[in-house]
Amino acid sequence: MKNQGIPSDVRTQQLDPRRWVVLAILAGSLLLIAMDTTILNVAFPSLVADLQPSSVQQLWIIDAYALALSGLLVTAGALGDRWGRKKLLLVGFGIFAFASLGAAFATEAWQVIAARALLGVGGAAIMPSTLSILRSVFSDPRERALAYAIWAAVFGGGMAVGPIIGGVLVENQGWEAAFLVNIPVALAVIGFGAWLIPESRKPRAGKWDWPGVGQSIVGMLALAGGIKQLGKGGLTDPVAWTLLIVAVVSLTVFIRRQLRISYPLLQVRLFANRSFSIAAASIFLAMIAMGSVLFLITQWFQYAEGFSPLEAGVRLLPAPIALILTSILTPNLMHRFAIRHVLGSGLLFMAIGLALPWFIDHSGSISYMEIAVALGFLGAGAGVATTVASVTLMAATPSKDVGGAAAIEETCYELGAAMGVAMLGSLAAALYRTELPDLGSGPVADSVRDSIGEAAHVAGELGGAAGAKLLATAGEAFTAGMTPTFLIAALLPLAAAVLAWTKIPKDLRPTEDAEH
């Protein structure tokens, strides 16, 4: 350990006295970003009822935020290293506040889509900056591990708590409140951040890599858009395959360029470190599963079970409570046990939580208590796994490359969640259609087959016993399609657990490694 032989009073003098205040500010900012990943899941039915977007527009309203954010993270991480992480953080929150205001006062679906995309631009500026600043102000590796644990708890908890806060706001103020809540928080972070957060940067020699910027943005957007389109249009969709080919070409050219030039936008060689690669893969696979679960469970609560937005949000509580508690406890586990065992166990708990509903559901119905147990397992496993993976990924990164590593981590979080909605959400929709009884033909039958949300809308228009019967039928079909989707999702963290147990070095101790 690098601190050995250094007197404790000298080490104390090296610690930034503002570090815990900075952590509190960054945690508050991160909570806002994380909530925006899922808060719209609850506000969505009200927004759809008000603005009447088409089915394609509905998908873009959900995905625009995460896709824009994912596409810009690599560029934002490198820009923060060069320009200043604090400066980029504050600019990002200015964009975030402006976009939130635009979304809240939107009167057309395309305006919400544009605002959500702009929110993603602001989020891309904010997210890598938070981890990079934490790496800068926390010089002690054990304290840094705790700071990352709090970061992971806030991010994961924010994603899960988003539907709860969204439920309160939507039920009392309408869907617009899900966006308006961002503005005072963003302004507070700008004020306190400008005052208390220290500036940090790792400037590199050489020109800004504009070709690399274009290649990374095109590649990441095409990759996410292609998978989304593939899930919606099926394996024969030519648009999906065109986008995926563009993604492969763009990202291949980008990676080859980054390996060749003297001053790369992203240090691709970070992936040569086995621990770094497995940590990134663990976050990515876990978030595909987590994103799809939060999306589908929220729909199940509101449409199949008939709960209000607030009631749906409250019933998600087992997941964030378990996630927050285990995230805070994980640094102690990392001190006592091998990293591969802690990470593998967390991922295994996630897999158990995902698989449980399928083993319990055999008749198209499942009780809330059974779902609550599954959510508890899922949240506990996610808390452990994402915390260990975050600490391991950042500990394996030299300080000069921390902006790029933070961008990679955030890309795994955000792109994983978006792909979970696109891929597994589409699978659940396809299974829902196969589970429906023969409804005949016509626009009403087509609407019911389109989605559980459309079925609920048709049932509301029918009213009475006919509407109730239709909604019950659709609810049973959605449940029957949801549980096998969760079982398939369980394979993702299970695969990551196998990688962790077999490939991470036995003697890895990221909470003891000092700066590289």
Secondary structure by P-SEA (a helix, b strand, c coil): cccccccaaaaaaacccaaaaaaaaaaaaaaaaaaaacccccaaaaaaaaccccaaaaaaaacaaaaaaaacaaaaaaaaacccaaaaaaaaaaaaaaaaaaaaacccaaaaaaaaaaaaaaaaacaaaaaaaaaaacccaaaaaaaaaaaaaaaaaaaaaaaaaaaaaaacccaaaaaaaaaaaaaaaaaaaaccbbbbbbcccccccaaaaaaaaaaaaaaaaaaaaaaacccccaaaaaaaaaaaaaaaaaaaaaaccccccccccccccaaaaaaaaaaaaaaaaaaaaaaaaaaaacccccccaaaaaaaaaaaaaaaaaaaaaaaaaaacccaaaaaaaaaaaaaaaaaccccccccccccaaaaaaaaaaaaaaaaaaaaaaaaaaaaaccccaaaaaaaaaaaaaaaaaaaaaaaaaaaaaaaaaaacccccccaaaaaaaccaaaaaaaaaaaccaaaaaaaaaaaaaaaaaaaaaaaaaaaaaaaaaaaaaccccccccccccccc
